[in-house]
Amino acid sequence: MLSCETVTLAVPGRTLCRNLSVRFGPAEVWAILGRNGTGKTTLIHALAGLASPAEGQVCLGGRALTAFGTRERAREIGVLLQLEEGTYWGTVEEYVLLGRFAHAHPWSGYSTDDTASVRTALESVGVSALSRQPFGTLSGGERQRVRIAQVFAQAPRIHLLDEPLQHLDLAHQAHVLKLLAGRARERQETVVMVMHEPLWIGRSCTHALVLTGDGTAAAGPAAEILTRERLEHAYGCRLNELHQAEGRSFVPDI
């Protein structure tokens, strides 16, 4: 279980969230919501161990995340960053194989199990046909699906995803969310993702964490946290709530 213990998030000159305590458990799919600049990406970085919170600590299985070595942490936590610095000029298959680095033998390198994991991950997001294509030649949507495949190939227990649906069309958004929900349900994995798409948040997530922008946050089961009033306060705009057989959706009232 991944948890925040009285965590305070801050950037130079500004506190984003104070005294956040929340536990992200197995089989849970979390949406992190809030306006731009409220600390969503900062929280993902803290949960991944890529940055330290201003106060408090992040724990994994009751143990401080800072006590884990890099490879040990990578076997437990997979991270999809919103922005990826630099350019990778290898093939799609080689890019996804990088997700297996934490599992590779220090002397013999990658195994047949690693390459099988890559093939399975590519198939799951529908990009097997692109495996030999240079990663740098892909469209934005293709690249995003390949980046998600790399996290799947890594096979972590916890998925931290910063805007996983960016660049994806509606069909691929639905497919990726179905894959993530399936992994959480069937493998008892944990999914925590920053989302902006109101079409999906009430239908695809079991839990939600809303950063309000005033230093506070609300976290818990989606049915309790995702209210029109709370989301209107968080986003600063009027919303309409739609009820469907699959769940609820929220759309701006424009």
N, C-alpha and C positions, 0 to 999 in steps of 0.2 A: 504494500500500500504506500502510495506517495502522499505526503502531507505537508502543509504549511503550518508552522507553529509560531503564532503571533508575529507574522511577517509584515514588515513595513517596506513598501516599494517607493523609491525616490529616484529622481533625476536631478542634475544640478539646478538648484534654486527652487525645487518644487517637490512636495510629497504627493505621491499618486494614490496610495492606499495605506491605511494604518491598521496594525494589529489584525491581520488576516489569518484566521485559523480555519482550515478546511482539509478534509481527507478525500482523496480520489481513490475509490475502491475498485476491485475487480468487477468486471461485467458492467461497468458504468461508462456512459458516453456523455461527456461534459461539453457544454458550449460556454466559452468565455465571451461576454458581450460588453459593449460600451462604446461611447463615442471615440473618435480619434484622439489620441494623446492621453487616454485615461489609464494606461499601464498594461494593456493586454499583452503586447509583445514583451515588455519588461517582465511580466509574470512568467511567461513561457521560458524566457532565458533563465530566470531564477529556478524554476522547477527542473530545468535541464542541467543545472550546474554550470551554465555558461557565464553567469554573473551572480554576484552575491547580493542578497537583499540588504537594505540599509539597516534593518534590525530583524531579529528572529532567525529562524533557520528552516530549511527544507529537509525533510527526513524521508528515507526510503526503507520500508520495513522496520521502522522504529530506530533506524540508525542514521546519523547525520549524513547528508549527501556528500559533504566535504570529506568524509572518511573513506569514500570509494575511490579506487584508482580509475583512470580514464577508460581502460578496456573493460573493467568490471562494470562500470556505470553504463557503458555502451551496450553491454549484453542485456541490460535491464530496461534502458530507456532509449527510444528512437525519437529523433527530432526532425521535423520539417520546418526549416526557417522560412520566413516570409521573403527574405531577400538572400540571394546567393552571390557572394562576391567572386569575381574572376570568371574565367571561361574554361570549360572542360572540353578538350579537343579529341578525346577518345570516343569509342563507340558507345551506343546505348547500353549494350551488354556489359561493357567494361565499367561504365558508370554505376550501374546497379550492383555490380560485384563489389564495389567499394563498401557497400552496406554490410558485407560479410567480414570486414577486416577484423572486428572484435572477436570473431569466432575462428579465424584462420590460425593454423599452427605456426608458431614463431619460426620454425625451421623449414618445414615442408610447404608452407603457404596454403593456398586454397585447395579444398578437397572436392571430390565429386558431389558430396552433399551440398557444398557451397554453390556449385554451378547449377545443381538441381533446384536449389532455393531461388536462384536468379530466374530460371526459366518459369517456375511457378508464379513468381511475383510479376513478371512481364505479362504472362497469360492473364493474370487476374485483373489487370487494368487495361487489357486489350491492345498491347503494343508489341507483341511478339514479332510481328512483321518488320518492326523497326530496329531489331536487335543489332544488326550490322551497320546501321546508319550512324554517322558521326553525331554525337549529342548536340553539338553546336549548330547543326542545321535544322533542328526541330522547330516547329511552331511553338507558341507560348503554351497552348493547351496540351500538346504532345509532351513538351518538356515537363509540365506539371505532373502529368500522369507517370512519367518515368521517375520523377523525384519521389513520388508516392511509392512506386514499386521498389525503390531503393530502401525505404523505411520498412516495407513489408519483408524484403529479403533479409533485413537485419534481424527480424523475428524478436522484437523486444516484448516485454510484458506490458510496457507503458508507452503509449504513443502521444507525443506532444506535437501538435500540428498548428502552425501559425498560418491561418487563412488557406486551408488545403483546397478550397473550391475556386480560388482565383484562376482566371483564364479558362475555366472549364465551361462548356455549354451545358444546358439543362440536363441532357441525357447523361452526360458524364458526371455531373454533380450528383445526380440520383444514384448512379452506379457506385461512385466512391463512398457515399454515405452508407449505402447498403453493405458494402464490403467492410467498412469500419464497424458498423453495428453487428455484423455477423461475427467478426473477430472477437468483439467484446463478449457477445453472448455465448459463442461456442467454445472459445479458448480461455474465457475468464480474463481477458485482457482489459486494460484501462485506456480509454481514449479521451484526451483533453484537447479541444481545438478552438481556436479563435474563429468566430464566424460573424458575418455581416448580413447574410442572406435570410431575411425574415420568412421567406417561403419555407425554409427547412427547420428552423430552430425548435419549433413546437412539435414537430413530427418525427424528428430523428434523434433527439437527445433525451436521456433519462434524467440528467441533472444540468443545472445552469449556475454560472457565477456571473453576476452583473456588477461591473465597476461603474459607479454612479458619477465619478468625476469630482466629488466633494470630499474624497479621502475615505469613503466608506464603500462597502460591498455587501451584496446579498448572495448567499450560496445555499443550495439545497436541491431537493427533487424538482424537476422541471415543472410539474403540475402546480407546485406552490410558488415558485420563483417567477415563472413567466406569466405575469399579469400585464394587462394593457397599461394600467396606471404606472407600474414600475418601469416598464420599457419606455413609456412616453417621457417619464422623468429622466431616465438614463440617456435617451437619445435627443431630447429637446424637441420633439415633433409629435404631432397627433398620429395615432395609428388606428387601423381597423382590425378587429380580431375575427378571423374566419374559422368556422368549425367544420371539419370534414371527417369522414370515417377513419382516415389515417391519423388524425390528430388536428392540432390547431396551427394556424399560420397568422402572421402579423404583417400587414402591408401599410405603407404610409398613406395617410389621408390627404391627397393632393387634388 
